[in-house]
Amino acid sequence: MRRHRTQTDASLKALKYCLEAAGTSLDNVMMVRIYAVNSGFYNAINRVYARYFSVNPPARSFVPVASWPMEFDIEIECVAVG
């Protein structure tokens, strides 16, 4: 599970930096979609996610996927306002 927490943290840090580069922030995120290759990662992902969105978390979808050709087991995307 440590691997999944590490991957979630890395994904959310990257998301944070991308948002800041675009002139916005995690505070302006309206919707998050999390893809994971195993639904068993849900609790590990939630523990990390809660640190980034502790107050008024945005709407969120968790999507288990069968497989993909990437190294990471988790992918996170969002919609934010500027």
Stockholm file with secondary structure:
# STOCKHOLM 1.0

chainA/1-82         MRRHRTQTDASLKALKYCLEAAGTSLDNVMMVRIYAVNSGFYNAINRVYARYFSVNPPARSFVPVASWPMEFDIEIECVAVG
#=GR chainA/1-82 SS CHHHHHHHHHHHHHHHHHHHHTTCCGGGEEEEEEEESCGGGHHHHHHHHHHHSCSSCCEEEEEECSCCSSSCSEEEEEEECC
#=GC SS_cons        CHHHHHHHHHHHHHHHHHHHHTTCCGGGEEEEEEEESCGGGHHHHHHHHHHHSCSSCCEEEEEECSCCSSSCSEEEEEEECC
//
